[in-house]
Amino acid sequence: MDLNRLINMLVNMFLRKAVNKGIRTATDYAARRGKTEVELTPEERENARRMRDLTDRAKKVARLGRRL
């Protein structure tokens, strides 16, 4: 394996992690509708949890669809 290929693999790995972290942060922010966890009422917390679960299920379905 040459050095260029190794560097490319490392850059892709870090870029993938950064993009995934950004997506997770954005979906969490959207689930909370811009409020902090402290500002949420119990009903809003439950709705945010359900929305996070729904996005997790959607990601799993998308992964399964790519496999097929």
Biopython code that builds the backbone (N, CA, C, O; Angstrom):
import numpy as np
from Bio.PDB.StructureBuilder import StructureBuilder

atoms = [
    (1, "MET", "N", (0.853, -1.170, 0.000)),
    (1, "MET", "CA", (0.000, 0.000, 0.000)),
    (1, "MET", "C", (0.900, 1.234, 0.000)),
    (1, "MET", "O", (1.787, 1.363, 0.844)),
    (2, "ASP", "N", (0.670, 2.132, -0.943)),
    (2, "ASP", "CA", (1.505, 3.319, -1.006)),
    (2, "ASP", "C", (0.996, 4.392, -0.046)),
    (2, "ASP", "O", (-0.107, 4.299, 0.494)),
    (3, "LEU", "N", (1.824, 5.402, 0.147)),
    (3, "LEU", "CA", (1.539, 6.442, 1.132)),
    (3, "LEU", "C", (0.303, 7.260, 0.756)),
    (3, "LEU", "O", (-0.487, 7.624, 1.627)),
    (4, "ASN", "N", (0.133, 7.546, -0.524)),
    (4, "ASN", "CA", (-1.015, 8.333, -0.965)),
    (4, "ASN", "C", (-2.324, 7.624, -0.624)),
    (4, "ASN", "O", (-3.274, 8.258, -0.167)),
    (5, "ARG", "N", (-2.373, 6.341, -0.842)),
    (5, "ARG", "CA", (-3.580, 5.566, -0.549)),
    (5, "ARG", "C", (-3.859, 5.536, 0.951)),
    (5, "ARG", "O", (-5.012, 5.634, 1.371)),
    (6, "LEU", "N", (-2.811, 5.401, 1.756)),
    (6, "LEU", "CA", (-2.954, 5.388, 3.207)),
    (6, "LEU", "C", (-3.477, 6.727, 3.720)),
    (6, "LEU", "O", (-4.373, 6.769, 4.563)),
    (7, "ILE", "N", (-2.913, 7.818, 3.207)),
    (7, "ILE", "CA", (-3.371, 9.153, 3.612)),
    (7, "ILE", "C", (-4.822, 9.350, 3.205)),
    (7, "ILE", "O", (-5.612, 9.899, 3.974)),
    (8, "ASN", "N", (-5.179, 8.913, 2.014)),
    (8, "ASN", "CA", (-6.554, 9.036, 1.538)),
    (8, "ASN", "C", (-7.514, 8.266, 2.438)),
    (8, "ASN", "O", (-8.600, 8.758, 2.742)),
    (9, "MET", "N", (-7.129, 7.066, 2.869)),
    (9, "MET", "CA", (-7.971, 6.275, 3.767)),
    (9, "MET", "C", (-8.169, 6.983, 5.103)),
    (9, "MET", "O", (-9.279, 7.008, 5.633)),
    (10, "LEU", "N", (-7.096, 7.562, 5.651)),
    (10, "LEU", "CA", (-7.195, 8.260, 6.932)),
    (10, "LEU", "C", (-8.068, 9.506, 6.824)),
    (10, "LEU", "O", (-8.893, 9.769, 7.699)),
    (11, "VAL", "N", (-7.884, 10.270, 5.751)),
    (11, "VAL", "CA", (-8.702, 11.471, 5.557)),
    (11, "VAL", "C", (-10.171, 11.083, 5.434)),
    (11, "VAL", "O", (-11.033, 11.723, 6.037)),
    (12, "ASN", "N", (-10.460, 10.048, 4.663)),
    (12, "ASN", "CA", (-11.849, 9.600, 4.508)),
    (12, "ASN", "C", (-12.437, 9.138, 5.836)),
    (12, "ASN", "O", (-13.607, 9.397, 6.119)),
    (13, "MET", "N", (-11.642, 8.459, 6.647)),
    (13, "MET", "CA", (-12.118, 7.978, 7.939)),
    (13, "MET", "C", (-12.499, 9.153, 8.844)),
    (13, "MET", "O", (-13.568, 9.152, 9.455)),
    (14, "PHE", "N", (-11.612, 10.158, 8.926)),
    (14, "PHE", "CA", (-11.907, 11.307, 9.781)),
    (14, "PHE", "C", (-13.062, 12.135, 9.229)),
    (14, "PHE", "O", (-13.885, 12.639, 9.993)),
    (15, "LEU", "N", (-13.126, 12.278, 7.925)),
    (15, "LEU", "CA", (-14.216, 13.028, 7.315)),
    (15, "LEU", "C", (-15.555, 12.335, 7.562)),
    (15, "LEU", "O", (-16.551, 12.997, 7.852)),
    (16, "ARG", "N", (-15.583, 11.012, 7.448)),
    (16, "ARG", "CA", (-16.806, 10.246, 7.703)),
    (16, "ARG", "C", (-17.265, 10.428, 9.143)),
    (16, "ARG", "O", (-18.454, 10.611, 9.405)),
    (17, "LYS", "N", (-16.304, 10.377, 10.087)),
    (17, "LYS", "CA", (-16.667, 10.557, 11.491)),
    (17, "LYS", "C", (-17.213, 11.955, 11.744)),
    (17, "LYS", "O", (-18.175, 12.116, 12.496)),
    (18, "ALA", "N", (-16.612, 12.967, 11.126)),
    (18, "ALA", "CA", (-17.067, 14.345, 11.313)),
    (18, "ALA", "C", (-18.466, 14.544, 10.736)),
    (18, "ALA", "O", (-19.311, 15.181, 11.365)),
    (19, "VAL", "N", (-18.712, 14.009, 9.558)),
    (19, "VAL", "CA", (-20.035, 14.148, 8.934)),
    (19, "VAL", "C", (-21.087, 13.420, 9.763)),
    (19, "VAL", "O", (-22.178, 13.948, 9.976)),
    (20, "ASN", "N", (-20.771, 12.211, 10.233)),
    (20, "ASN", "CA", (-21.727, 11.460, 11.048)),
    (20, "ASN", "C", (-22.038, 12.187, 12.346)),
    (20, "ASN", "O", (-23.188, 12.204, 12.783)),
    (21, "LYS", "N", (-21.026, 12.791, 12.971)),
    (21, "LYS", "CA", (-21.254, 13.545, 14.201)),
    (21, "LYS", "C", (-22.152, 14.748, 13.916)),
    (21, "LYS", "O", (-23.040, 15.061, 14.709)),
    (22, "GLY", "N", (-21.927, 15.415, 12.801)),
    (22, "GLY", "CA", (-22.766, 16.549, 12.427)),
    (22, "GLY", "C", (-24.203, 16.139, 12.182)),
    (22, "GLY", "O", (-25.126, 16.851, 12.578)),
    (23, "ILE", "N", (-24.404, 15.012, 11.541)),
    (23, "ILE", "CA", (-25.761, 14.529, 11.274)),
    (23, "ILE", "C", (-26.457, 14.160, 12.577)),
    (23, "ILE", "O", (-27.626, 14.490, 12.775)),
    (24, "ARG", "N", (-25.734, 13.468, 13.473)),
    (24, "ARG", "CA", (-26.327, 13.110, 14.769)),
    (24, "ARG", "C", (-26.702, 14.360, 15.559)),
    (24, "ARG", "O", (-27.772, 14.416, 16.165)),
    (25, "THR", "N", (-25.820, 15.365, 15.551)),
    (25, "THR", "CA", (-26.093, 16.603, 16.274)),
    (25, "THR", "C", (-27.304, 17.317, 15.686)),
    (25, "THR", "O", (-28.150, 17.822, 16.423)),
    (26, "ALA", "N", (-27.386, 17.357, 14.368)),
    (26, "ALA", "CA", (-28.497, 18.045, 13.710)),
    (26, "ALA", "C", (-29.824, 17.341, 13.967)),
    (26, "ALA", "O", (-30.835, 18.004, 14.201)),
    (27, "THR", "N", (-29.840, 16.009, 13.928)),
    (27, "THR", "CA", (-31.100, 15.307, 14.183)),
    (27, "THR", "C", (-31.522, 15.465, 15.636)),
    (27, "THR", "O", (-32.714, 15.560, 15.927)),
    (28, "ASP", "N", (-30.562, 15.493, 16.547)),
    (28, "ASP", "CA", (-30.889, 15.707, 17.953)),
    (28, "ASP", "C", (-31.441, 17.115, 18.155)),
    (28, "ASP", "O", (-32.410, 17.299, 18.892)),
    (29, "TYR", "N", (-30.836, 18.107, 17.509)),
    (29, "TYR", "CA", (-31.304, 19.489, 17.598)),
    (29, "TYR", "C", (-32.717, 19.606, 17.032)),
    (29, "TYR", "O", (-33.568, 20.286, 17.605)),
    (30, "ALA", "N", (-32.958, 18.945, 15.912)),
    (30, "ALA", "CA", (-34.290, 18.984, 15.303)),
    (30, "ALA", "C", (-35.309, 18.275, 16.190)),
    (30, "ALA", "O", (-36.457, 18.710, 16.284)),
    (31, "ALA", "N", (-34.899, 17.194, 16.837)),
    (31, "ALA", "CA", (-35.815, 16.463, 17.715)),
    (31, "ALA", "C", (-36.201, 17.320, 18.916)),
    (31, "ALA", "O", (-37.332, 17.253, 19.397)),
    (32, "ARG", "N", (-35.260, 18.122, 19.394)),
    (32, "ARG", "CA", (-35.543, 18.989, 20.541)),
    (32, "ARG", "C", (-36.152, 20.318, 20.115)),
    (32, "ARG", "O", (-36.526, 21.131, 20.960)),
    (33, "ARG", "N", (-36.254, 20.544, 18.806)),
    (33, "ARG", "CA", (-36.814, 21.774, 18.234)),
    (33, "ARG", "C", (-36.088, 23.014, 18.733)),
    (33, "ARG", "O", (-36.713, 24.040, 18.998)),
    (34, "GLY", "N", (-34.780, 22.919, 18.860)),
    (34, "GLY", "CA", (-33.956, 24.067, 19.201)),
    (34, "GLY", "C", (-33.833, 24.376, 20.676)),
    (34, "GLY", "O", (-33.118, 25.305, 21.052)),
    (35, "LYS", "N", (-34.507, 23.628, 21.512)),
    (35, "LYS", "CA", (-34.436, 23.877, 22.951)),
    (35, "LYS", "C", (-33.362, 23.001, 23.581)),
    (35, "LYS", "O", (-32.980, 21.968, 23.032)),
    (36, "THR", "N", (-32.880, 23.435, 24.749)),
    (36, "THR", "CA", (-31.945, 22.586, 25.481)),
    (36, "THR", "C", (-32.738, 21.513, 26.214)),
    (36, "THR", "O", (-33.958, 21.607, 26.344)),
    (37, "GLU", "N", (-32.042, 20.509, 26.685)),
    (37, "GLU", "CA", (-32.704, 19.396, 27.385)),
    (37, "GLU", "C", (-33.401, 19.890, 28.653)),
    (37, "GLU", "O", (-34.433, 19.343, 29.042)),
    (38, "VAL", "N", (-32.852, 20.911, 29.296)),
    (38, "VAL", "CA", (-33.428, 21.436, 30.541)),
    (38, "VAL", "C", (-34.748, 22.151, 30.268)),
    (38, "VAL", "O", (-35.666, 22.087, 31.087)),
    (39, "GLU", "N", (-34.854, 22.832, 29.125)),
    (39, "GLU", "CA", (-36.052, 23.615, 28.817)),
    (39, "GLU", "C", (-37.244, 22.766, 28.384)),
    (39, "GLU", "O", (-38.368, 23.265, 28.330)),
    (40, "LEU", "N", (-37.018, 21.511, 28.078)),
    (40, "LEU", "CA", (-38.092, 20.666, 27.558)),
    (40, "LEU", "C", (-39.032, 20.202, 28.666)),
    (40, "LEU", "O", (-38.603, 19.901, 29.780)),
    (41, "THR", "N", (-40.313, 20.151, 28.340)),
    (41, "THR", "CA", (-41.286, 19.566, 29.252)),
    (41, "THR", "C", (-41.201, 18.050, 29.109)),
    (41, "THR", "O", (-40.618, 17.558, 28.143)),
    (42, "PRO", "N", (-41.767, 17.305, 30.045)),
    (42, "PRO", "CA", (-41.726, 15.837, 29.918)),
    (42, "PRO", "C", (-42.336, 15.321, 28.611)),
    (42, "PRO", "O", (-41.839, 14.353, 28.035)),
    (43, "GLU", "N", (-43.411, 15.962, 28.140)),
    (43, "GLU", "CA", (-44.020, 15.537, 26.879)),
    (43, "GLU", "C", (-43.075, 15.793, 25.710)),
    (43, "GLU", "O", (-42.946, 14.963, 24.810)),
    (44, "GLU", "N", (-42.410, 16.961, 25.734)),
    (44, "GLU", "CA", (-41.467, 17.282, 24.663)),
    (44, "GLU", "C", (-40.268, 16.336, 24.687)),
    (44, "GLU", "O", (-39.752, 15.954, 23.637)),
    (45, "ARG", "N", (-39.829, 15.964, 25.881)),
    (45, "ARG", "CA", (-38.720, 15.001, 25.987)),
    (45, "ARG", "C", (-39.110, 13.660, 25.370)),
    (45, "ARG", "O", (-38.327, 13.039, 24.651)),
    (46, "GLU", "N", (-40.327, 13.230, 25.664)),
    (46, "GLU", "CA", (-40.812, 11.960, 25.113)),
    (46, "GLU", "C", (-40.915, 12.040, 23.590)),
    (46, "GLU", "O", (-40.536, 11.100, 22.891)),
    (47, "ASN", "N", (-41.426, 13.161, 23.076)),
    (47, "ASN", "CA", (-41.512, 13.337, 21.626)),
    (47, "ASN", "C", (-40.124, 13.356, 20.989)),
    (47, "ASN", "O", (-39.926, 12.789, 19.914)),
    (48, "ALA", "N", (-39.166, 14.004, 21.647)),
    (48, "ALA", "CA", (-37.796, 14.058, 21.129)),
    (48, "ALA", "C", (-37.184, 12.657, 21.112)),
    (48, "ALA", "O", (-36.493, 12.291, 20.161)),
    (49, "ARG", "N", (-37.437, 11.879, 22.160)),
    (49, "ARG", "CA", (-36.913, 10.514, 22.207)),
    (49, "ARG", "C", (-37.516, 9.673, 21.087)),
    (49, "ARG", "O", (-36.819, 8.900, 20.429)),
    (50, "ARG", "N", (-38.827, 9.836, 20.879)),
    (50, "ARG", "CA", (-39.484, 9.091, 19.808)),
    (50, "ARG", "C", (-38.946, 9.489, 18.433)),
    (50, "ARG", "O", (-38.769, 8.641, 17.559)),
    (51, "MET", "N", (-38.690, 10.776, 18.250)),
    (51, "MET", "CA", (-38.155, 11.237, 16.975)),
    (51, "MET", "C", (-36.749, 10.681, 16.743)),
    (51, "MET", "O", (-36.412, 10.306, 15.620)),
    (52, "ARG", "N", (-35.926, 10.624, 17.798)),
    (52, "ARG", "CA", (-34.585, 10.043, 17.660)),
    (52, "ARG", "C", (-34.684, 8.559, 17.312)),
    (52, "ARG", "O", (-33.933, 8.063, 16.472)),
    (53, "ASP", "N", (-35.613, 7.851, 17.960)),
    (53, "ASP", "CA", (-35.815, 6.432, 17.647)),
    (53, "ASP", "C", (-36.265, 6.249, 16.194)),
    (53, "ASP", "O", (-35.826, 5.326, 15.508)),
    (54, "LEU", "N", (-37.136, 7.133, 15.746)),
    (54, "LEU", "CA", (-37.626, 7.062, 14.371)),
    (54, "LEU", "C", (-36.498, 7.305, 13.371)),
    (54, "LEU", "O", (-36.426, 6.625, 12.348)),
    (55, "THR", "N", (-35.622, 8.262, 13.654)),
    (55, "THR", "CA", (-34.498, 8.506, 12.741)),
    (55, "THR", "C", (-33.533, 7.328, 12.746)),
    (55, "THR", "O", (-32.961, 6.994, 11.709)),
    (56, "ASP", "N", (-33.346, 6.694, 13.902)),
    (56, "ASP", "CA", (-32.489, 5.502, 13.956)),
    (56, "ASP", "C", (-33.069, 4.386, 13.093)),
    (56, "ASP", "O", (-32.341, 3.716, 12.360)),
    (57, "ARG", "N", (-34.389, 4.190, 13.185)),
    (57, "ARG", "CA", (-35.027, 3.163, 12.364)),
    (57, "ARG", "C", (-34.918, 3.491, 10.877)),
    (57, "ARG", "O", (-34.712, 2.599, 10.053)),
    (58, "ALA", "N", (-35.057, 4.767, 10.538)),
    (58, "ALA", "CA", (-34.942, 5.173, 9.133)),
    (58, "ALA", "C", (-33.532, 4.917, 8.611)),
    (58, "ALA", "O", (-33.362, 4.503, 7.464)),
    (59, "LYS", "N", (-32.520, 5.161, 9.445)),
    (59, "LYS", "CA", (-31.137, 4.876, 9.035)),
    (59, "LYS", "C", (-30.934, 3.386, 8.800)),
    (59, "LYS", "O", (-30.269, 2.990, 7.842)),
    (60, "LYS", "N", (-31.509, 2.554, 9.677)),
    (60, "LYS", "CA", (-31.378, 1.105, 9.517)),
    (60, "LYS", "C", (-32.052, 0.629, 8.237)),
    (60, "LYS", "O", (-31.515, -0.223, 7.530)),
    (61, "VAL", "N", (-33.224, 1.176, 7.938)),
    (61, "VAL", "CA", (-33.935, 0.793, 6.719)),
    (61, "VAL", "C", (-33.136, 1.232, 5.491)),
    (61, "VAL", "O", (-33.064, 0.500, 4.504)),
    (62, "ALA", "N", (-32.540, 2.416, 5.549)),
    (62, "ALA", "CA", (-31.737, 2.893, 4.421)),
    (62, "ALA", "C", (-30.527, 1.990, 4.210)),
    (62, "ALA", "O", (-30.180, 1.676, 3.071)),
    (63, "ARG", "N", (-29.882, 1.571, 5.299)),
    (63, "ARG", "CA", (-28.740, 0.655, 5.191)),
    (63, "ARG", "C", (-29.166, -0.673, 4.579)),
    (63, "ARG", "O", (-28.475, -1.227, 3.723)),
    (64, "LEU", "N", (-30.313, -1.176, 5.030)),
    (64, "LEU", "CA", (-30.827, -2.434, 4.499)),
    (64, "LEU", "C", (-31.148, -2.301, 3.010)),
    (64, "LEU", "O", (-30.872, -3.209, 2.226)),
    (65, "GLY", "N", (-31.724, -1.180, 2.634)),
    (65, "GLY", "CA", (-32.029, -0.943, 1.227)),
    (65, "GLY", "C", (-30.784, -0.895, 0.364)),
    (65, "GLY", "O", (-30.805, -1.370, -0.772)),
    (66, "ARG", "N", (-29.704, -0.334, 0.875)),
    (66, "ARG", "CA", (-28.451, -0.298, 0.114)),
    (66, "ARG", "C", (-27.851, -1.683, -0.040)),
    (66, "ARG", "O", (-27.192, -1.963, -1.041)),
    (67, "ARG", "N", (-28.069, -2.556, 0.940)),
    (67, "ARG", "CA", (-27.536, -3.918, 0.850)),
    (67, "ARG", "C", (-28.229, -4.718, -0.240)),
    (67, "ARG", "O", (-27.613, -5.539, -0.920)),
    (68, "LEU", "N", (-29.517, -4.463, -0.393)),
    (68, "LEU", "CA", (-30.285, -5.200, -1.404)),
    (68, "LEU", "C", (-29.990, -4.589, -2.724)),
    (68, "LEU", "O", (-30.519, -5.034, -3.742)),
]
sb = StructureBuilder()
sb.init_structure("model")
sb.init_model(0)
sb.init_chain("A")
sb.init_seg("    ")
for serial, (resi, resn, name, xyz) in enumerate(atoms, 1):
    if name == "N":
        sb.init_residue(resn, " ", resi, " ")
    sb.init_atom(name, np.array(xyz, "f"), 0.0, 1.0, " ", f" {name:<3s}", serial, name[0])
structure = sb.get_structure()
